[in-house]
Amino acid sequence: MNRRNFILKSTVGGIAASAFPNIILAKKHKVYSTALIGTGWWGMNILSTAIASGSCRVVAICDVDQSQSAAALAIIKGLTGNSPKVYGDYREMLEKEKPEIAIVATPDHWHALPAIHALKVGCNVYLEKPISHTIDEGKAIVAAQKKYGGTVQVGLHRHAAPHNIAGMEFLNSGKVGDIKMVRAFVDYNYGERREQPDADPPKSLDWDMWCGPAPKHPYNPGMHPKGFRDYLDYSNGMCADWGVHWMDQILWWSEEKHPKTVYSTGGVFNENSLANAPDWQTATFEFESFTAQWEHRRIGGSKTEKHNIGVYFYGTKGTFHMGWLDGWTFYPSAKGAQEVHMNHTLHEPDQQNIPELWQNFIHSISTNTKPVADIENSQYATNMSLLAILSYKLGRSVSWDGEKQMITGDEEAKGMMRRAYREPWEYPTV
Ligand SMILES: NC(=O)c1ccc[n+]([C@@H]2O[C@H](COP(=O)([O-])OP(=O)(O)OC[C@H]3O[C@@H](n4cnc5c(N)ncnc54)[C@H](O)[C@@H]3O)[C@@H](O)[C@H]2O)c1
């Protein structure tokens, strides 16, 4: 392939310095008492990174499944030689430990309450994406951050990734021309859903607490761990899970924060299943100066498309693809012009840029500055996903007043910006 590799020359700690305008590597930093809420796959990815950075002392971990917290404890012991306290209820843990940092890596329906509680007791919070399950929960988290003042970094690690930062520089250099249309997509075939019969929850799991404020369905082995993504009562499907990373890229590139209208459609193969997150979904977002699209499908994908994940920015001088494992590539339209490409800068395991995001989090706490994935911009990205799934459920387009954070002209849609909480949990207000 006639490709020119885009090489970044100077490096700081293995990271391209020119691609890192906002991230300063702290030479000596304080060690922060840290607690983890949700000790599953991603929570332990974050905590292991935090331990490796030397900036955290793990004081406590919390999970509603003792088998998850026991596995996490063994890893932490292996990494640090220490045994943090183990809790099953984040409220008790936060009140007793009052850590300087709380990492919230629970399923999406369990983001708002722990994050707000953590801010209230004075923590800085590393909160996983999407920031909330409903739009009004997101508003409450933003309000809590304003009221209590802790630093909140959201797990949109692409915002700290050297290749994404360099890609944004390229996009903003004018080399792609005038961009009026962008298309974000995740098209891959990860097989059919594993439909399983309901079962008794394992003895280690407090199922009532796992469901928390969300509807309590009979336990199904497909739901936990990780499986919450397939259930709209506990997540908002692929558009919010993967999509929010790419919505964030769109907003980062754009000078705009909010779409004006959103329309989404899609569906599921098995309409009788409680695992009802759409198997395919498209959404169109009308912004003031451009149009954005979202597409995901659990079929086809990698075998039929050149790129199956990322965002296409369609410019008057060519098409720019911001990707994942395929880095980024600019395909110029001019005859004979060379492609420009940069490889990804992701870390293993699980192809992420958590080290850079964590470093920026610590830097932001110690300098009292805004982190790269701050709560407000992450809320805007989350809102795009949540508006799309809301429109998908509603079956019609919605109009969005971004400044007021309000759906306009449709009372039914407005009502879907929140949902009733299961007792005794109370919807967050700050
Ligand atoms: N930033 C990223 O790239 C990225 C990647 C993967 C996952 N995530 C996010 O991380 C979060 C967790 O995802 P996962 O794949 O690790 O899920 P998981 O199911 O592996 O882990 C979640 C853990 O939270 C526990 N939990 C549930 N309710 C709890 C509560 N009230 N208190 C304490 N623990 C509770 C569960 O028992 C489970 O162990 C999700 O929000 C997901 O979107 C982000």
The ligand as a Gaussian input file, in Angstrom:
#p B3LYP/6-31G(d) Opt

LIG

0 1
 N      -13.481000       3.112000      29.217000
 C      -13.541000       1.959000      28.595000
 O      -12.964000       1.783000      27.523000
 C      -14.311000       0.840000      29.225000
 C      -14.080000      -0.489000      28.833000
 C      -14.808000      -1.487000      29.457000
 C      -15.759000      -1.174000      30.429000
 N      -15.972000       0.130000      30.757000
 C      -17.009000       0.501000      31.746000
 O      -16.686000      -0.060000      33.020000
 C      -17.878000      -0.373000      33.720000
 C      -17.798000      -1.814000      34.199000
 O      -17.730000      -2.684000      33.091000
 P      -17.099000      -4.152000      33.214000
 O      -17.011000      -4.703000      31.863000
 O      -15.892000      -4.092000      34.064000
 O      -18.273000      -4.912000      33.996000
 P      -18.131000      -6.145000      35.008000
 O      -19.472000      -6.762000      35.093000
 O      -16.960000      -6.985000      34.633000
 O      -17.758000      -5.440000      36.394000
 C      -18.674000      -4.652000      37.110000
 C      -18.549000      -5.041000      38.576000
 O      -19.356000      -4.135000      39.343000
 C      -19.958000      -4.904000      40.375000
 N      -21.105000      -4.167000      40.909000
 C      -22.372000      -4.095000      40.463000
 N      -23.094000      -3.275000      41.244000
 C      -22.257000      -2.831000      42.215000
 C      -22.407000      -1.960000      43.324000
 N      -23.563000      -1.356000      43.607000
 N      -21.347000      -1.724000      44.132000
 C      -20.135000      -2.333000      43.885000
 N      -19.942000      -3.186000      42.848000
 C      -20.991000      -3.405000      42.019000
 C      -20.304000      -6.217000      39.712000
 O      -20.544000      -7.230000      40.649000
 C      -19.061000      -6.444000      38.855000
 O      -18.084000      -7.167000      39.571000
 C      -19.029000      -0.106000      32.760000
 O      -19.599000       1.133000      33.024000
 C      -18.362000      -0.073000      31.393000
 O      -19.030000       0.779000      30.470000
 C      -15.252000       1.126000      30.189000

